[in-house]
Amino acid sequence: MIVASKKPIEEVIENIKDYDKILLLGCNECVTVCEAGGKKEVGILASTLRMYFLNQGKDMKIDERTLERQCDQEYLDEIRDMADQYDAILSLACGVGVQFTAEQYFSLPVYPGVNTCFLGATEERGLWTERCQACGQCILAYTGGICPVSRCAKRILNGPCGGSSDGKCEISKELACAWQLIVERLKALDRLDDYEKLFPLKDWSSDRAGGPRKVIREDVQQ
Amino acid sequence: MEGDCHYNSGNFRARKRVEQAQEILNTIGISGERAQMYNLSSSEGPLFAQIAREMTEKIRKLGPNPIKTALKKAA
């Protein structure tokens, strides 16, 4: 999922302080799982902001709504009838949701309430780590299900570098060497001969480095 | 007392939430001391009374809700 973390309250306040009517829009998907922008966080942030502005002598209207997703038009359409009641939307969705909301509500300013960090998973409650960088050419079949593109600091594809030491990456003793993990996994799967195969040059044109990307499926387009 | 919660971990999670609430209140300029957590059991009546007196005293010293004052000023 997309992992995000809450923006500092001071930054959010700075962005919305001049408005009188705000819609605080949460998202029921990734940001709910990483406890940054779901219904609960919307409730807490709305309370916090109301209290702050009341303390400044300003009775700001802050309404709360959590949509199933903000990256699909059908869900954003649910607030179509009420959108003109507000001066601005504060969206706690990931960067995708904020932008899509802004596109769908062109004349309303839309502000982000979270910082979108990476594609990752919940290792344990309160700890989310990066697992995928969306390179567009998945090679997990050859690396025992462990990704060297996202978990190797150098994104190298043919084994560890000279900096790998005691299973740790040279950039930090807390960071596991991805290639150490890959070799151990291939050993456990009895597929070490996969490790011996040389990787051809990776086609990086499908990575973000090649520019903004898209996926088209003609078979499902209307 | 702390750690004796019938539901084991509930009291630890509650403490973290109270600390969160205190932090939020402090960030927005309302004293976080207005929210406090105490550990005691349902049979400790006198202790409860003492804590209630202590908290009342603390709040009196902190003064009325700053939001009320601010709204009055703006009105």
Interface residues (C-beta under 8 A of the other chain):
Chain A: I9 E10 I44 T48 M51 Y52 L54 N55 Q56 G57 K58 D59
Chain B: I24 L25 T27 I28 G29 I30 P66 I67 A70 L71 K73 A74
